[in-house]
């Protein structure tokens, strides 16, 4: 079920980016600014998750530097791999874990 807001742990699981990296990116990329709820905890929207996935693609897959990724995300015209829906990415990650476990048993 799609939610309006995700806590940092949920955002981490959905995007495959660890919470400490999310906090680091928030401090270094002005495009990623999740709101905070009354308790002061970060809450991520789908738009925030899209930014995280875009940063992940730029930094990890396309090997941009942090400065290059910041410029690219501002320009929004840098070619990117077609984004994988969050639920499909999560299912693929779970499948990878299952297959790795299976290989270890052989």
Buried (B, 14 or more C-beta within 10 A) or exposed (E): EEEEBBBBEBBBBBBBBEBEBBBBBBEEBEBBEBEEEEEEEBBBBBEBBBBBBBBBBBBEEBEBEBEBBBEBBEEEEBEBEEEEEBEEBBEEEEEEEEEEEEEEEE
